[in-house]
Amino acid sequence: MIILAATPIGNLGDASRRLVDALEAAEIVVAEDTRVAIQLMRGLQVKNQPKLVALHEHNEEALVASIVEAAKTSDLLVVTDAGMPTISDPGYRLVVAATNADVPVTVLPGPSAVLTALALSGLPTDRFVFDGFVPRKSRRKFFAGLAREERTMVFLESPNRLAETLSDLSAELGEDRKVAVARELTKLHEEVRRGTASELADWARDGVRGEICLVVEGAKPVKVDFDSAARQVRALVASGKALKEAAAEVSEVTGHSKRELYESGLQRQ
């Protein structure tokens, strides 16, 4: 059997009793980084000294078959450096291969940076999507593709790229889009910053440290087509309202991008 075990994302006190018991009993521990696994066991005062097998993004494809074969006769405990295996961490290929080979897979649930950030964000939690790490390249195109996503969105990001990412997000999704940046979750310097995309982009330019989860408000449901919304903007401008104000007002009601409505209005002037 393969046992996927969630590990603390920062605070060792979040380790479950089941995780500790599993580490104490394991004959084989498959770990993203064996050095981190050793530190975890020491921190949890685990006396057991299981065989450690490294499984990471660079060797997962090559080792999956042998690990699945071993799991046919032994229980293998699978851990990553933090959080749940397979969730932006190694383990997905292993689970696929195990299920294809009819090898049982089970989970010891536990800490999740994604769910923790979502819960703390102050944004809707009834419907959400996790999109992994924000791509390093073509971020504007990436966010443009999510402009009409109505569910709350959760991403992981490097602190070194956060300011640029928030700036690109603001440009494509709107400077008023609500955002929460969760930093160093469960650790001593845990912090959650909430505001608009524009506000948090300005804040992040001073430099941010630690592990980052980015939670972004979904788009407002579109109630009318864009051409109808653009006509509403032109009607408001014709009645004497400033274009920027008219675009913001129609955007709030229809869910269409304020920037796109504004640019459409400029083209008609």
N, C-alpha and C positions, 0 to 999 in steps of 0.2 A: 504494500500500500504506500501511496505517496501522501504525506501530510503537509499541507501548506500552512505555515504558522506566521501570523502577524507579529511583528516585533515593535517595541516602542519607537515612536518617531522623535523622541527627545528625552522624555522623562522616564527613567527606569521603573518608576512606581506604577506605570501603566501596563507593565507586563502582567499577563493573566496568570492565574494559578495553573491553568492547563498548559501554558507555554513552559513554565518552570518545570512542571512534572514531565512534559514531553522531552525537554532537554536532559533531564536527569535519567530518563529511561532509554534515550536514543542510542542505537549502535552506530548509526550513520547519520551525519548532518550534512546536507547539501546547502552550501552558503554562497551568497554573492561574493563575499570577501571573507575568507577564513579568519583573517586577523580581527575583523570586526566581530565575527561570531565568538571568537575566544574572549574578547573584551566583554561581550554581552554576558556570556556564561560566568565570567569572573564577577561582573557587577551584580548578577543575580545569585551569586554564591552557589552556583551549580558545581558539584564535585565530579560529576561524570566527565570522562574523557573520550568522547566518541570519535570515530573516524570522520575526518572532515574532507569534503569534496568541494572544490571551487566550481561554481557554475555562474558564469557571467555572460555579458553580451558577446564577448569575443570567442567563447568556446561552447556556448549552449548548443548550437546546431550539431557540433561534433560529438558531444557527450550524451545527448538525449537518449540515444538507443541503449547505451550501456547502463544508464541510470534506470531506465524503464525495466530492463532485464533484471537488474538487482532488486527492483521493487516487487517483482513477482514472488520472491521468497522472503523478503525482509521489509520492515517498515522504514521508510526514509523520511526524515524530517527536513523540510525545505524552508529556509529563511533567507531574507534579504537584509541589507544593511539597516533598513527602517521601513516599517509599514508592511503591506500585504504583497507577497510574491505575485507576479504577473501584472500588477497595476503599475505601469511605467517602470517596471523592474523585471529581471529575468524570471522565467518560469512558464510563460505562455506556451512555448514550443514543447516543453516537458509535459504539460497538462494535455495538450492535443495528442501527443504521442502515446501517453498513458491511456487515455480514453479509447484511442484507436486499437490499443492492444488489450483492452478490457482489464486494465489494471486499476483497482479502486483508487479514487482520489477523494480526500476529505480536507476540511479546513478547520484550523483553530483561529477563530475571528479575533480581532483586536484593533489597535489604533489605526486610523486612516487620516492622513493629512488632508485629503480631498474633502471628506465628510466633516472634519473638524473646521476647516476653513469655511465651508458652506454654511455650517451652523452658526458661525460667528459673524458672518458677513452682513447680516441685516437685510439680505436680499431674499426674494422668494425661494423657498426650498421644496415646494410641491412638485416642481418639474425642473430638472437640471440635466446638463450634459457635461461630461469630463472629456477634455480634448488634449490631454497630455501636455508636453512641453510646447511652448510657442516656437515655431520654426525660426532658425537664425536668419534665414534669407527669405525674401519675398513676404515680409510680415504684412505690408499694406494689402497685398493681394489676398493673403490668408484671412485677414479681418474683413475685407470687403466681401468675401464669400460667406461671412457669418452675419452680415448686416441685418438680415431678416429673421435670424434665429430668435424665437420668442422665449426659449427656455433660459434660465440662468446658466451661465457658462463658467466652468472652472478650468484653470490652466496652471501649469508649473512654469517657473521662469527663473533664470539666473539673476542674482542681484546686480551683476555688471551690465545686464541688458535691460533692466526694468524700466529705466527712464525712457529709452528709445521705444520700447514696446508700448508703454502707456501713451507716448506721443503719437505713434502710428495708430493705436486703438482709437484715440481721440479724433484723429483725422478721418478715419473710416467709419466709425460707429457714432460719432458725434461727441463734441466736447462736454455735453451735459449728461452723457451716459453714466449711470451710477456704477461705481467700482469699489471693491474692497481689496486691500493688500494685506494678507496675513503673513507675518514674519516670525520665524523661530517658534513655531507652535509647540506648546507644552514645555518649552525651555524657560530658563530664568528670564531672558529678555524678550519673551513673547510680546508681540505688538500687532494690533489690527488697525489699519488706517482706512477710513471710509470717506468717500467724497465723489466728485465727478472725475471723469477721465482726465480732464484738463487740470484740475486741482492736484490730483495725485501725480501727474506727469511733472508738474512744477516742483512738488515735494521731493520726488525721486531724483531730481537732477543734483541734489546736494549729496547723493551717495547713499546707498542702502546696503546693509550687510545681512547675512544669514540666508536660510532656506526660505523660498518665497512660494506662496500660493496666491494666485490672482483670481478673484471672483468678479464676474461681470454681469450686470443686469441684462436680461433679454430684451429684444425689441418689443415695442408695443404692437399689439395686433393691428394689422392693416385693415381698416374698415371700408376704405374706398380705393379705387385704382389711382395710380400716380397722376394721370392726366386730369382727373377730377380734382385731386388735391391741388395741383398746380393752378387750375382755374380758380379755386377758392382763394389761393394766394393773390392772384392778379385782381380778383374782385375786391379783396381787402385793401390792396395798394391803390386801386382806383377810387376807393372811398376815402383815401387820405392817410392810411396807415403806412408806416415805414416798412420797406421790404423785409428787413431782418426781423422785425416784430411780427409781421404777417406770416413769414415762414415758420417762426417758432410756434405761433398760435395754431396753425394748421397741422404742424408736425405733432403737437401734443394731442390733437383730436384724432388724427388719422393713423399715426404710427409711422408715417414716411419720414425719411431723413430730413432734418432741418437744413443741412448743408445742401442736399440735392434740390430741395424746394427753393432755396435761396438762389442757387446757381441757375435753375430754370427761370426764375423771375428775372435775373440779370440778363439772360439771353433775350427776353421779350421786351426789355426796355430800349 
